[in-house]
Amino acid sequence: MDNLFLLEAFLLFVAPGPTNALLMAGSVKRANAIKLLAAQACGYGIASACWFSLRPVVSPDAIQILRLVAAAWLVFLGLRLTASARINASQNGDAISVAATSALNPKAFIYCLAIVPINIEPRALGIFWLALLVMTAATGSVWLLLGRRFSGGKRMAERVVGTALVAFALLLLRPLIPLVAT
């Protein structure tokens, strides 16, 4: 694992989305932060275990196509956030909602099939699974702290994270540059 891999994973999981909005909402409500982080880890852990188990049956060409689709989706979300959309931190930030939302969140899919190198041995995937759990705990903590800090206007945070999403999409396309150049 190199620093660029860690940066890509951090940008992916720190980006706003339903799970992070629920974490923020739970923090605003002063819910138990440890319970919410554990629920997030369970949801992402289950989702990533499923996606990692599918890696052997997904062709490298399909993974490259999924990488392009994921990059396009992230650019769309990033531009939408920087332009006008608001983070919807609803008042329903309980642990069950966080776990279910994390399990269904496409970030685990993007991480497992687009960020983790394709040529990793199946036995080494455990390291990347643990890295996912650590990264989601770190980025989830950021959102919990943001929820405690921002009780009102979150516009600047949305713009910064929207820009980070676009930057992440460009990083995600980095391995495809040699393919396009040929």
C-alpha positions in Angstrom: 0.0 0.0 0.0 1.4 3.3 -1.0 0.5 6.9 0.0 -1.5 7.4 -3.2 -3.7 4.4 -2.4 -4.3 5.8 1.1 -5.2 9.2 -0.4 -7.6 7.7 -2.8 -9.3 5.7 -0.1 -9.4 8.7 2.2 -11.0 10.9 -0.4 -13.5 8.2 -1.3 -14.7 7.6 2.2 -14.6 11.2 3.5 -16.8 12.3 0.6 -20.4 13.2 1.6 -23.0 10.7 1.1 -25.9 9.0 3.0 -23.7 7.2 5.5 -21.7 10.3 6.4 -24.9 12.4 6.5 -26.3 9.9 9.1 -23.1 10.1 11.1 -23.3 13.9 11.1 -27.0 13.8 12.0 -26.2 11.4 14.9 -23.5 13.7 16.1 -25.8 16.7 16.0 -28.3 14.7 18.1 -25.3 13.8 20.4 -25.8 10.1 19.7 -23.2 7.6 20.9 -20.3 8.1 18.5 -18.7 4.7 19.1 -22.0 2.9 18.4 -22.3 4.8 15.1 -18.8 4.1 14.0 -19.2 0.4 14.9 -22.4 0.3 12.8 -20.6 2.0 9.9 -17.7 -0.5 10.1 -20.1 -3.5 10.2 -22.0 -2.2 7.1 -18.8 -1.5 5.1 -17.2 -4.7 6.3 -20.1 -6.8 5.1 -20.3 -5.0 1.7 -16.6 -5.2 1.1 -16.5 -8.9 2.0 -19.2 -9.5 -0.7 -17.4 -7.4 -3.3 -14.0 -9.0 -2.6 -15.5 -12.4 -3.0 -16.7 -11.4 -6.5 -13.3 -10.1 -7.6 -12.1 -13.5 -9.0 -15.2 -13.8 -11.3 -15.1 -10.3 -12.6 -12.9 -9.8 -15.6 -10.2 -7.1 -15.6 -11.9 -5.4 -18.6 -15.1 -5.2 -16.6 -13.2 -3.7 -13.7 -11.8 -1.0 -16.0 -15.3 -0.2 -17.3 -16.6 -0.1 -13.7 -13.7 2.3 -12.9 -14.7 4.6 -15.7 -18.4 4.5 -14.5 -17.3 5.1 -10.9 -15.1 8.1 -12.0 -18.0 9.6 -14.0 -20.4 9.2 -11.1 -17.9 10.8 -8.7 -17.4 13.8 -11.0 -21.2 14.2 -11.2 -21.6 14.1 -7.4 -18.6 16.4 -6.9 -19.9 19.0 -9.4 -23.4 18.8 -7.9 -22.0 19.4 -4.4 -19.9 22.3 -5.4 -22.7 23.9 -7.4 -25.8 23.8 -5.2 -26.8 20.5 -3.5 -27.0 20.4 0.3 -26.0 17.6 2.6 -29.2 16.1 3.9 -28.5 15.4 7.6 -31.8 13.9 8.6 -32.7 13.4 12.2 -32.7 9.6 11.7 -29.1 8.8 12.6 -29.4 5.6 14.6 -26.9 2.7 14.4 -29.2 0.4 12.4 -29.7 3.1 9.7 -25.9 3.7 9.6 -25.1 0.0 9.2 -27.7 -0.6 6.5 -26.8 2.6 4.6 -23.1 1.6 4.8 -23.8 -1.9 3.5 -25.6 -0.5 0.5 -23.3 2.3 -0.1 -21.5 2.1 -3.5 -18.3 3.4 -1.9 -17.4 -0.2 -0.8 -17.9 -1.3 -4.4 -15.7 1.4 -5.8 -13.0 0.6 -3.2 -13.0 -3.1 -3.7 -13.2 -3.2 -7.5 -11.6 0.1 -8.6 -9.1 1.2 -6.0 -7.6 -2.0 -4.7 -5.1 -3.2 -7.3 -6.4 -5.8 -9.7 -3.3 -8.0 -9.4 -3.5 -8.6 -5.6 -3.5 -12.2 -4.5 -6.7 -13.3 -2.8 -4.8 -14.0 0.4 -3.7 -10.3 0.5 -7.2 -9.0 0.3 -7.5 -9.2 4.1 -5.0 -6.4 4.5 -7.1 -4.2 2.2 -10.2 -5.2 4.1 -8.6 -4.1 7.3 -7.5 -0.9 5.6 -11.1 -0.2 4.6 -12.3 -0.6 8.2 -9.5 1.7 9.5 -10.1 4.3 6.8 -13.9 4.3 7.3 -13.4 4.7 11.1 -11.1 7.7 10.5 -13.3 9.4 7.9 -16.4 8.6 9.9 -14.8 10.3 12.9 -14.3 13.4 10.7 -18.0 13.5 10.0 -18.9 13.1 13.6 -16.6 16.0 14.5 -18.1 18.1 11.6 -21.6 17.4 13.0 -20.6 18.7 16.4 -19.0 21.8 14.8 -21.5 22.7 12.2 -25.0 23.1 13.4 -26.0 25.5 10.7 -24.3 26.3 7.3 -22.3 23.5 5.8 -21.8 25.2 2.4 -18.0 25.5 2.6 -17.6 21.9 3.7 -19.8 20.8 0.8 -17.7 22.7 -1.7 -14.4 21.4 -0.3 -15.6 17.8 -0.3 -17.2 18.2 -3.8 -13.8 19.4 -5.1 -12.2 16.4 -3.4 -14.7 14.1 -5.2 -13.7 15.4 -8.5 -10.0 15.1 -7.6 -10.6 11.5 -6.5 -12.3 10.7 -9.8 -9.1 12.0 -11.6 -6.9 9.8 -9.3 -9.2 6.8 -10.1 -8.5 7.3 -13.8 -4.7 7.3 -13.3 -4.3 3.6 -14.0 -6.2 4.0 -17.3 -3.8 6.6 -18.8 -1.4 4.0 -20.2 -4.3 2.2 -21.9 -5.5 5.3 -23.5 -2.0 6.3 -24.7 -1.6 3.1 -26.7 
